[in-house]
């Protein structure tokens, strides 16, 4: 996991003005808004897009440019694990993207399956929101430490 973080941080470090692009797959408007609002406070982080359903996410992710995929497991339509499986089957995604599960369903079974599909981090929605935010700050290199351009924030693409 640290290797994935280091690789992403190093790659982002080559272009300090390049924002960290996040794609969010979350069906709860309240949770989605909370994530977006929180990440908006991190300079240099940008929303590449979001989806509420597995099918919409699959369609959009094939065409979006993003660095970090944050996804829930249970969606209005579909399932985040099925989405990961479908993305792996297409073989069209890069292998250097960071995949994060942010869900109320983080059992050992989901963790095991997620790792098979490239998930590096699992966070429980009910208790680990701060850990998710801290990870994004760390990856972006632009968190509370005030590195890089503090005027750039999380904004829709």
Buried (B, 14 or more C-beta within 10 A) or exposed (E): EEEBBEEBBEEBEEEEEEBBBBBBBBBBEEBBEBBBEBBBEBBBBBBBBBBBBBBBBBEBBEEBEBBBBBBBBEBEEBBBBBBBEBBEEEEEBEEEBBBBBBBEBBEEEBEEBBEEBBBBBBBBBEEBBEEBBBBBBBBBBBBEEEBBEEEBBBEEE
